[in-house]
Amino acid sequence: MANPEHLAKLKEGVEAWNQWRDEYDQTFPDLSSADLSGTDLTGIDLSRAHLEHTNLSDGLLEKANFTGGAFLCNANLSNCHLSWSRLMGADLTEAILNGASLSHANLHGAILPKAHLTAAKLSDANLHQANSQRAILNEANLRGANLVNADFSEKAQLRQADLSGADMRGADFRGADLTHAILEGALLVGTDFRSATLTGCHLYGSAVWDAKLEGAIQSNLVITPEDQPTIQVDNLEVAQFIYLLLNNQKIRTVIDTITSKVVLILGRARAKSCSRRNSRRAPQT
């Protein structure tokens, strides 16, 4: 349960609260299980705070500070405004963030196993090295997000999530469900998709290098933009090559040239081989 003195201090307003935090910087505020729904806490310092099971739904927490390993396990942050907030290393295990706005938020190294982020807005957020195992991010907006070395393994759900332009280098999506996810323009370098479901993903403009795809379900991958007739392939690694082959005249010309030269070389080699065999068989006079 929340500390009554800490709750009373919070009710004095954000400015008084932050001043108190500056004066008692070694304090670990306890607001656990408190009902703070709909409260305007813009710019508040909640670093190292205990917020387990706290109800912060529909609250205004833009530019809030949750650093120092703030404890938000099972907290209700649904529909919260958390843009530009600092959540580096925060523990959000099983937290509810459905519909929350986290654009430009810093979640570097955040702990998010089993967190609920359905339809959350995470555009341009930093989830570098975040642990999102088994998290639910269906229909979430992760456009332009930093997902470098982030962990979405253990069957994380990202169905219909928008990951366009996201930096997914080295990210772990083993066993994740990305059905109908948008990966247009995403950077997929060394991304681990082993045993993941990639059915119906949109891949136009994505860069795929050294992706791990053993056991992945790949089907109906859309490689064309929305304003062009739909073309689908069933292999992530060859998607961009097929698109270039279909739409880049220079690539086709190069391939045609190489093919012609290979055929010519093979033809000459065969002719020489036949000539040698015939000369061996010719009767000696």
Secondary structure, 3 states (H helix, E strand, C coil): CCCHHHHHHHCCCHHHHHHHHHHCCCCCCECCCCECCCCECCCCECCCCECCCCECCCCECCCCECCCCCECCCCECCCCECCCCECCCCECCCCECCCCECCCCECCCCECCCCECCCCECCCCECCCCECCCCECCCCECCCCECCCCECCCCCECCCCECCCCECCCCECCCCECCCCECCCCEEECCECCCCECCCCECCCCEEECCECCCCECCCEECCCCCCCCCEECCHHHHHHHHHHHHCHHHHHHHHHHHHHHHHHHHHHHHHHHHHHHHHHCCCC
